[in-house]
Amino acid sequence: MIAAFASENHFQTYEDETSSSFSANCNVLLAILNSQDASLYAKEVNSTVAYLVDAFENGTIHDKWNLSPEYSMMLLCRALAALVLRWNSGEVDFLSSELIQHKLPAIFCQALMQVSQRQQDDGSWEHSPEATSYAIIAISHILPMPWHPCVQRYGHFILQKGRRFLEANMNLCGITHYHWVEKVSFSSTVLSKAYCLAAMRDTAQAYVLSPETRQIFSVKDEFIAKMKVLIQETPLFRIQPVEVIDVLLSVSFYYFKRLQAINVAIFPERNRGKDKYLRIVPFSWIGCNFLNNLTLSGICLWDMMVLSRFIYILDEYMENVVGNLSTASLTSIKLTLQGKCHMENDVTCCQNSETASGLERARLDEIVQILERFVDHICSHPRVVKSKQSLQAQMRGQLYSFLLAYI
């Protein structure tokens, strides 16, 4: 299989395939993880997991062999659940700590939220027993993880609501929907019945996991309790069910831990005790994204969280350090930022006759270097670099205006 179908960063369904198959790569990962010794295929596991995670975080997991988004989600949850179990047993200990410690818990929670948002009032997905079965099986592979009780309650509520629909409509399982795709879309009575039966039999019993694995999924009660008091006072979330807020806060906690781990070496060492704002950053994006039907992809959410953190630190730095400089030094910073952001020279900012003192000049050099690093960090982001030159120029202009507002 590897010799015939492996490509640079994923597995192909056939030779010269022009568009990759999400479901095929989920099934490949499951096949490798269920082999006698998955550690023999570290390269293939890493590349396939990276492909699946990137597809999920970019919001591009729709498969070309099945039209239902729940089908792709079902396979992803099965594959990633198997991955966690193999890591727990030490068989795939080559996986990165970033993936295991930070990404997987958030992906499972985000998957649960995405599936639950597509559930209909009657408990079904797409008003189809087959699609409902896909969703039930997906949730059944999420819930056995050692979640905070609030996530368990929310997930089981969605699961039971779906099963009640399925129980009431088992006679419709043979009446198929056109989920499958080849040359044309088609249906399969056998597959439909098989998935319905599998969904009704899946018990979602908790996995037996090591303390180390359980710790990865743990959420501090204090975090949820303190944040919930604040969130429930905001107009946007005052009317939201407590269960939904609890789950959103659980997802936020995983991103909060990940944000704490990122490198902010652009700026000088600071007192980390000041980072209380960091608790609100993930929820601000995750909560509002939920209210807007999960419009933003996972990677976009993460980019915005990281940017928000840098902006908070920059705000503190500009207020406490740059704000104390003389007019001459501020003028010098303006000139530097003009050049760095490729802006036209503003003659008015050069007309000050003051000069910075020697001591402040040395301090100014350090400040300029820090601000240049910040501009470089923003302008060299992969998504910025890949965008059109006109958009990059527009972004640099907005960045310049943003920094100038501090000066």
C-alpha positions as CSV (number, residue, x, y, z in Angstrom):
1,M,0.0,0.0,0.0
2,I,2.7,2.4,1.0
3,A,4.8,1.7,-2.1
4,A,1.9,2.1,-4.5
5,F,-0.1,5.0,-3.0
6,A,2.1,7.1,-0.8
7,S,2.9,10.6,-2.1
8,E,4.9,13.4,-0.5
9,N,2.4,14.4,2.3
10,H,-0.6,12.1,1.9
11,F,-1.9,8.9,0.3
12,Q,-3.4,8.8,-3.2
13,T,-6.5,6.8,-4.1
14,Y,-5.1,6.1,-7.5
15,E,-2.1,7.0,-9.7
16,D,-2.0,10.6,-11.0
17,E,-4.9,11.7,-8.7
18,T,-5.4,15.4,-9.0
19,S,-7.4,16.0,-5.8
20,S,-6.7,14.1,-2.5
21,S,-9.3,12.0,-0.7
22,F,-9.9,12.9,2.9
23,S,-11.7,9.6,3.7
24,A,-9.0,7.5,2.0
25,N,-6.3,9.0,4.2
26,C,-8.4,8.5,7.4
27,N,-8.7,4.8,6.4
28,V,-5.0,4.6,5.7
29,L,-4.2,5.9,9.1
30,L,-6.6,3.4,10.7
31,A,-5.0,0.6,8.7
32,I,-1.5,1.5,9.9
33,L,-2.6,2.1,13.5
34,N,-4.2,-1.4,13.5
35,S,-1.1,-3.1,12.1
36,Q,1.1,-5.3,14.3
37,D,3.7,-2.5,14.9
38,A,2.6,1.0,14.0
39,S,6.0,2.4,15.1
40,L,7.5,0.9,11.9
41,Y,5.6,3.5,9.9
42,A,6.5,6.7,11.8
43,K,7.0,8.7,8.6
44,E,3.7,7.6,7.1
45,V,1.8,8.2,10.4
46,N,3.3,11.7,10.8
47,S,2.6,12.8,7.3
48,T,-1.0,11.4,7.2
49,V,-1.9,12.9,10.6
50,A,-0.4,16.3,9.5
51,Y,-2.6,16.1,6.3
52,L,-5.8,15.3,8.3
53,V,-5.1,17.9,11.0
54,D,-4.3,20.6,8.4
55,A,-7.5,19.8,6.5
56,F,-9.6,20.0,9.6
57,E,-8.0,23.2,10.8
58,N,-8.4,24.8,7.3
59,G,-12.0,23.7,7.2
60,T,-11.5,21.6,4.1
61,I,-12.5,18.1,5.2
62,H,-15.3,17.5,2.7
63,D,-14.6,14.3,0.9
64,K,-15.0,13.6,-2.8
65,W,-16.5,10.1,-2.3
66,N,-19.3,11.1,0.1
67,L,-21.4,14.3,0.1
68,S,-22.2,14.3,3.8
69,P,-19.9,16.3,6.0
70,E,-20.7,13.9,8.9
71,Y,-19.1,11.0,7.0
72,S,-15.8,12.8,6.9
73,M,-16.1,13.8,10.5
74,M,-16.9,10.2,11.5
75,L,-13.8,8.9,9.8
76,L,-11.6,11.6,11.3
77,C,-12.9,11.0,14.8
78,R,-12.3,7.2,14.5
79,A,-8.8,7.8,13.2
80,L,-7.7,10.3,15.8
81,A,-9.3,8.3,18.6
82,A,-7.2,5.3,17.5
83,L,-4.2,7.6,17.4
84,V,-4.7,8.6,21.0
85,L,-5.1,5.0,22.1
86,R,-1.9,4.0,20.4
87,W,0.0,6.9,21.9
88,N,-1.4,6.0,25.3
89,S,0.0,2.5,24.9
90,G,3.4,3.9,23.8
91,E,3.2,2.5,20.2
92,V,3.4,6.0,18.5
93,D,5.5,7.9,21.0
94,F,7.2,9.7,18.0
95,L,4.2,12.1,17.7
96,S,5.0,15.7,18.5
97,S,4.0,17.1,21.9
98,E,2.4,20.1,20.1
99,L,0.0,17.6,18.4
100,I,-0.7,15.5,21.5
101,Q,-0.7,18.1,24.2
102,H,-2.4,21.0,22.5
103,K,-4.0,20.2,19.1
104,L,-5.9,16.9,19.5
105,P,-8.0,17.9,22.6
106,A,-9.1,21.1,20.8
107,I,-9.8,19.3,17.5
108,F,-12.1,16.7,19.3
109,C,-14.0,19.5,21.0
110,Q,-14.3,21.6,17.9
111,A,-15.5,18.5,16.0
112,L,-18.2,17.9,18.7
113,M,-19.3,21.5,18.3
114,Q,-19.4,21.4,14.5
115,V,-21.4,18.1,14.5
116,S,-23.8,19.4,17.1
117,Q,-24.5,22.6,15.2
118,R,-25.6,20.7,12.2
119,Q,-28.1,18.6,14.2
120,Q,-31.8,19.3,13.2
121,D,-34.6,19.9,15.7
122,D,-35.9,16.4,15.3
123,G,-32.5,15.0,16.4
124,S,-31.4,14.0,12.9
125,W,-28.6,15.2,10.6
126,E,-29.8,16.1,7.1
127,H,-33.1,14.4,8.0
128,S,-31.4,11.2,6.9
129,P,-30.9,8.0,9.0
130,E,-27.7,7.3,7.3
131,A,-26.2,10.7,7.8
132,T,-27.5,10.6,11.4
133,S,-25.6,7.3,11.9
134,Y,-22.4,8.9,10.7
135,A,-22.8,11.7,13.2
136,I,-23.6,9.3,16.1
137,I,-20.6,7.2,15.3
138,A,-18.4,10.3,15.3
139,I,-19.6,11.5,18.7
140,S,-19.3,7.9,20.0
141,H,-15.6,8.1,19.3
142,I,-15.2,11.6,20.9
143,L,-17.0,10.9,24.2
144,P,-14.9,8.1,25.5
145,M,-12.0,10.5,26.0
146,P,-11.6,11.8,29.6
147,W,-13.5,15.0,29.2
148,H,-14.6,17.5,31.8
149,P,-18.1,16.5,33.0
150,C,-19.7,19.5,31.2
151,V,-18.4,18.2,27.8
152,Q,-19.6,14.7,28.6
153,R,-23.1,16.0,29.5
154,Y,-23.3,18.1,26.3
155,G,-22.1,15.3,24.1
156,H,-24.4,12.6,25.6
157,F,-27.4,15.0,25.2
158,I,-26.6,15.4,21.5
159,L,-26.0,11.6,21.1
160,Q,-29.2,10.6,22.8
161,K,-31.2,13.0,20.8
162,G,-29.8,11.5,17.6
163,R,-30.4,8.0,18.7
164,R,-34.0,8.7,19.5
165,F,-34.5,9.9,16.0
166,L,-32.8,6.7,14.7
167,E,-34.9,4.4,16.9
168,A,-38.1,6.1,15.7
169,N,-37.0,5.8,12.0
170,M,-35.2,2.5,11.8
171,N,-37.8,1.5,9.2
172,L,-36.4,4.2,6.9
173,C,-32.8,3.0,7.0
174,G,-33.3,1.1,3.8
175,I,-34.7,4.2,2.1
176,T,-31.4,5.7,1.0
177,H,-30.1,9.1,0.3
178,Y,-27.6,9.9,-2.5
179,H,-24.6,10.4,-0.3
180,W,-22.1,8.4,-2.3
181,V,-20.1,9.7,-5.3
182,E,-18.4,8.1,-8.3
183,K,-19.2,9.2,-11.8
184,V,-22.6,10.3,-10.4
185,S,-24.0,10.3,-6.9
186,F,-25.6,7.1,-5.8
187,S,-27.0,5.3,-2.7
188,S,-26.5,1.9,-1.1
189,T,-29.2,0.1,0.9
190,V,-26.7,-2.3,2.4
191,L,-24.3,0.5,3.6
192,S,-27.2,2.6,4.9
193,K,-28.5,-0.3,7.1
194,A,-25.0,-1.2,8.2
195,Y,-24.3,2.3,9.4
196,C,-27.6,2.5,11.2
197,L,-27.0,-0.7,13.0
198,A,-23.5,0.3,13.9
199,A,-24.7,3.7,15.3
200,M,-27.3,1.9,17.5
201,R,-24.8,-0.6,18.9
202,D,-21.9,1.9,19.7
203,T,-21.9,2.4,23.4
204,A,-19.3,5.2,23.7
205,Q,-17.8,3.7,26.9
206,A,-14.9,5.5,28.4
207,Y,-11.4,4.4,27.4
208,V,-9.0,3.1,30.0
209,L,-6.2,5.7,29.8
210,S,-3.0,6.5,31.7
211,P,-2.8,9.4,34.1
212,E,-0.5,11.2,31.6
213,T,-3.1,10.9,28.8
214,R,-6.0,11.9,31.2
215,Q,-4.0,15.0,32.1
216,I,-3.9,16.1,28.5
217,F,-7.7,16.3,28.4
218,S,-8.1,17.8,31.8
219,V,-9.7,21.3,32.3
220,K,-9.4,23.3,35.5
221,D,-12.8,23.8,37.2
222,E,-11.5,27.2,38.4
223,F,-10.9,28.4,34.8
224,I,-14.5,27.5,33.9
225,A,-16.1,28.9,37.1
226,K,-14.3,32.3,37.0
227,M,-14.7,32.8,33.2
228,K,-18.4,31.8,33.3
229,V,-19.2,34.5,35.8
230,L,-17.8,37.1,33.4
231,I,-19.2,35.6,30.1
232,Q,-22.7,35.3,31.4
233,E,-22.8,39.0,32.1
234,T,-22.1,39.9,28.4
235,P,-25.1,40.7,26.2
236,L,-23.9,38.2,23.5
237,F,-23.9,35.2,25.8
238,R,-26.5,36.1,28.5
239,I,-29.1,34.1,26.6
240,Q,-27.0,31.1,25.7
241,P,-27.6,27.8,27.6
242,V,-25.1,27.2,30.4
243,E,-24.2,23.8,28.9
244,V,-23.0,25.5,25.7
245,I,-21.0,28.1,27.5
246,D,-19.3,25.4,29.6
247,V,-18.3,23.5,26.4
248,L,-17.0,26.7,24.7
249,L,-14.9,27.4,27.8
250,S,-13.5,23.9,27.8
251,V,-12.3,24.4,24.2
252,S,-11.0,27.8,25.2
253,F,-8.9,26.2,28.0
254,Y,-7.1,24.0,25.5
255,Y,-6.2,27.0,23.4
256,F,-5.3,29.0,26.6
257,K,-2.7,26.3,27.4
258,R,-1.4,26.4,23.9
259,L,-1.2,30.2,23.9
260,Q,0.9,30.1,27.1
261,A,3.4,27.9,25.3
262,I,4.1,30.1,22.3
263,N,7.3,32.0,21.9
264,V,6.9,35.8,22.4
265,A,10.7,36.5,22.4
266,I,10.1,39.5,20.1
267,F,9.6,41.5,23.2
268,P,11.8,41.7,26.4
269,E,11.3,39.3,29.3
270,R,8.2,40.3,31.2
271,N,6.3,39.5,34.4
272,R,4.1,36.7,33.2
273,G,1.8,37.4,36.1
274,K,0.4,40.3,34.1
275,D,-1.0,37.9,31.5
276,K,-4.5,37.7,33.0
277,Y,-5.9,38.9,29.7
278,L,-4.8,35.6,28.2
279,R,-7.8,33.8,29.7
280,I,-10.3,35.9,27.7
281,V,-8.5,35.8,24.3
282,P,-9.4,32.2,23.2
283,F,-13.1,32.5,24.3
284,S,-13.4,35.9,22.5
285,W,-12.7,34.1,19.2
286,I,-14.2,30.7,19.9
287,G,-17.4,32.0,21.4
288,C,-18.1,34.6,18.7
289,N,-17.3,32.0,16.0
290,F,-19.9,29.7,17.6
291,L,-22.5,32.4,17.5
292,N,-21.7,33.0,13.8
293,N,-22.2,29.3,12.8
294,L,-18.5,28.4,13.1
295,T,-17.6,30.5,10.0
296,L,-13.9,30.8,10.8
297,S,-11.6,27.8,10.3
298,G,-9.5,26.4,13.2
299,I,-6.3,27.8,11.7
300,C,-7.8,31.3,11.3
301,L,-9.0,31.2,14.9
302,W,-5.5,30.2,16.1
303,D,-3.8,33.0,14.0
304,M,-6.2,35.5,15.5
305,M,-5.5,34.3,19.0
306,V,-1.8,34.5,18.5
307,L,-2.1,38.0,17.0
308,S,-4.3,39.1,19.9
309,R,-1.6,38.0,22.3
310,F,1.1,39.9,20.5
311,I,-1.1,43.0,20.4
312,Y,-1.7,42.9,24.1
313,I,2.0,42.6,24.8
314,L,2.8,45.4,22.2
315,D,0.2,47.6,23.9
316,E,1.9,47.1,27.3
317,Y,5.3,47.8,25.8
318,M,4.3,50.9,23.9
319,E,2.6,52.4,27.0
320,N,5.3,51.6,29.5
321,V,8.4,52.0,27.4
322,V,7.8,53.9,24.1
323,G,5.4,56.3,25.8
324,N,8.2,57.7,28.0
325,L,10.4,58.7,25.1
326,S,11.1,62.3,24.0
327,T,9.6,63.9,21.0
328,A,12.8,63.5,19.0
329,S,13.0,59.8,19.7
330,L,9.3,59.3,18.7
331,T,10.1,61.1,15.5
332,S,12.9,58.7,14.8
333,I,10.7,55.7,15.4
334,K,8.1,57.1,13.0
335,L,10.8,57.4,10.3
336,T,11.9,53.8,11.0
337,L,8.4,52.5,10.8
338,Q,7.8,54.4,7.5
339,G,10.7,52.6,5.9
340,K,9.9,49.3,7.4
341,C,6.2,49.4,6.3
342,H,7.2,50.8,2.8
343,M,5.2,54.0,3.4
344,E,5.8,57.3,1.7
345,N,7.9,59.7,3.7
346,D,5.9,62.0,5.9
347,V,7.8,65.3,5.9
348,T,5.9,66.7,8.9
349,C,7.3,64.1,11.2
350,C,10.9,65.1,10.4
351,Q,10.5,68.8,11.2
352,N,11.3,68.6,14.9
353,S,14.7,70.1,15.8
354,E,15.0,68.2,19.1
355,T,17.7,65.5,19.3
356,A,17.7,62.5,21.6
357,S,20.2,62.4,24.4
358,G,23.1,59.9,24.3
359,L,21.5,57.7,27.0
360,E,18.1,57.7,25.3
361,R,19.8,57.1,21.9
362,A,21.1,53.7,23.2
363,R,17.7,52.9,24.5
364,L,16.1,54.0,21.3
365,D,18.2,51.6,19.2
366,E,16.9,48.7,21.3
367,I,13.2,49.9,20.9
368,V,13.6,50.2,17.2
369,Q,15.0,46.7,16.9
370,I,12.0,45.3,18.8
371,L,9.5,47.2,16.7
372,E,11.2,46.1,13.5
373,R,11.1,42.5,14.7
374,F,7.3,42.9,15.4
375,V,6.8,44.2,11.8
376,D,8.9,41.4,10.3
377,H,6.9,38.9,12.3
378,I,3.6,40.1,11.0
379,C,4.8,40.6,7.4
380,S,6.5,37.2,7.1
381,H,3.4,35.2,8.2
382,P,2.9,32.5,5.6
383,R,-0.6,33.7,4.8
384,V,0.6,37.2,4.3
385,V,3.5,36.1,2.1
386,K,1.1,34.0,-0.1
387,S,-1.3,36.9,-0.6
388,K,-1.3,39.3,-3.5
389,Q,1.2,42.2,-3.5
390,S,-1.6,44.7,-3.4
391,L,-3.1,43.1,-0.2
392,Q,0.4,42.9,1.4
393,A,0.8,46.7,0.7
394,Q,-2.7,47.4,2.2
395,M,-1.8,45.3,5.3
396,R,1.5,47.1,5.8
397,G,-0.4,50.5,5.6
398,Q,-2.8,49.3,8.2
399,L,0.0,48.0,10.4
400,Y,1.8,51.4,10.1
401,S,-1.4,53.3,11.1
402,F,-1.9,50.9,14.0
403,L,1.7,51.5,15.3
404,L,1.5,55.2,14.6
405,A,-1.6,55.5,16.9
406,Y,0.6,54.7,19.8
407,I,3.1,57.4,18.9
